[in-house]
Amino acid sequence: MLLANPERLVIETVAAALEPPPALDLLEWAERNIVFDDGPFRGPYSRTLFPFFDEVLRALSPTDPCRFVTMSASAQVGKTSLANIFLLALMATSRGSFLCVHPTQDNAVRWSKMKFSPMIRSTPIVRELFPQRANDQLASILYRERKDGLARLLITGANSPASLSQITIDAQVQDDVSKYEVNAMGDPELMADSRSRAIADAKIFKISTPLVMPGCRVTRNFLDGSQEHPYCACPHCGVHQILEWENFLANLDPAKADEAHFTCVACGCAIEESDRPRLLATFEWHAHNPAAAKEHRSFWIWSAYSYLQTWPQIAREWLKAKGDPASEKTFWNDTLGKPFEAKNEGRPPEELAARAAKSHYERGSVPQGALILTLGIDCQLDRVEWTLLGHGEHYRRFVIDCGTIGKHISEPDCQRNLDLLLARKWRNFRGREIGISLAAIDAGYSTDDVLDYCRRHSPARLIAVRGVPGDAVPRLAKVQRERDAKRGTLLRYSRRFFNIGVYQFKLSLYRDLAKDNSEEKGFIAFPRGLPDSYFEELVCERRVPYKRMGVTAYRWEKPDRQANEMHDCFLYASAAAIKYGVNWISDQGWAKLRAELEAATPHVQAEGGAVRRIGAAKSIASMLAR
């Protein structure tokens, strides 16, 4: 008995596969289907909360002819949620292969587990099409396939070039595109773009917070596109304008951060935090490069427009970050949604030497304001170089001394002299002796010998560091997976071995060297008596463009035959300060340190013609009031 007509089944299957998808309005689809189960705004998708998403979703819809959509924005404005909505709608309503690329494979796994899977579970129409069962191989972490087999999503990292080959993609998301690094097979951004080359109506959505200019990927994409900026009408006079950071900063009183506000560029009236609902009700995108919109629509927005961050909160973040270039860079990127402009060259060494010649303190002495000492050590083939830094309030630093210890780090004489240096006390302007709080030694060269030496000292006194290039590399991160070069066994150095993002430290150094006012946050002071060669080494490196796999990237270089040990030692001493916690000492903590180390009348008593102190000095660590 024939239960079904095989020919009819084949025809119906082919017809279903060939039937064009229904017209998709992403904005309407989001309102009808998206429900947020976690986060600050739980519940159905609300256009009132995210009015700046409307036009981006329209640009991502098939009805808009553009191929590329770029969103350059602050952190925590909802970029990832927007990308998730785009992918979920395509997976639920369309047919084809879709791609989501993250900077690394680890980022991809974390996003899949913590961001995407929860949204699938909270979206009924998608949950029915993508059942998530423990034994279902189609619902793996990095690959999702619809149960009818007509739609699939590949999730990968930009550091996995093999996953960006031999596939054709109908639509894709490139998340955190500014953090993509060129690899052995080429530029992952271009490789991902090429996966959609054969699809005439493909959509490629690039999102990221910006990083450093020149060289920031998302900023380059934004400038290539329509450059759409956020405008809102003044609640007092109705004139549309951008909420500019410079406007906000001009009205910021450090003593009244809770009153932070903008001023209307037309009528001069104050625009308060309480006016934000009325502002967002008049939200509009205005393209500054409309000619590019047919091919590439690009959007920029920052935290001032998002309900996820209040204006007083933005003000307090800036006041906390101001003065420390690394913190300022994070604020510029994550809060303002702007690229951080790099200083590609240091000040001329002659200018720094002239400033040092007029200094108020001599080389080898600890001046007023230097309350914590850190040491940076650089290992070379036949010597060890070092620089001692003093640290004070408001990110100020003082070069105290520098020097050279002959012979290789593995030599007993070198180790003995280095031990003496680590144990040495330095006298400040009140006559009190201060020890080194933490030292950082370079383990990028002769790693095993350096780590062997480090084991002679407590991790609380000496850490090993290794410089890692890259604008997105964190300033300090533990090294947790190292293998013995001879035996291949896994070694654990998590207590004493750290990777440092040298690019961030270099940017900080050059921005702070440009400051001439000794009262300015982040000022770097030099003593009298340093040789001219010190300043030549300190500022010898430049940030220069270069071609890698046909792509322009940026790196730091020094001239041939120019030594740069003092530059590196300064970075290592700065890294030691970050590890020690100098940047997080409270005002009360600094006041305690001043009282102990710089009080005019120390507690002393005479005994047998000698003068000795009463009581033991308190540990500096106890002063780190958080």
Secondary structure, DSSP 8 states (H G I E B T S, - for coil): ---S-HHHHHHHHHHHHHS------HHHHHHHH-EE-SSSS-EE--TTT-GGGHHHHHHHSTTS--SEEEEEE-TTSSHHHHHHHHHHHHHHH--EEEEEEESSHHHHHHHIIIIIHHHHHH-HHHHHHS---TT-TTEETTEEE-TTSSEEEEEEETT-GGGGSS---SEEEEETGGG---BTTB-HHHHHHHTTTT-TT-EEEEEE---EESS-HHHHHHHHTT-EEEEEE-TTT--EE---HHHHHHT--GGGGGG--EE-TTT--EE-GGGHHHHHHT-EEEESSGGGTTTEEEEEE-GGG-TTS-HHHHHHHHHHHTT-HHHHHHHHHHTT---EE---S---HHHHHHHHHT-SSBTTSB-TT--EEEEEEEE-SSEEEEEEEEE-GGG-EEEEEEEEEES-TTSHHHHHHHHHHHH-EEEBTTS-EEEEEEEEEE-SSSHHHHHHHHTTS-TTTEEEEEEE--TTS-SEEE---EE-TTT--EE--TTTEEEEEHHHHHHHHHHHHT---TTSTT-EE--BT--HHHHHHHT--EEEEEEETTEEEEEEE--TT---HHHHHHHHHHHHHHHHTGGG--HHHHHHHHHHHS-SS--EEEETTEEEESS----GGGG---
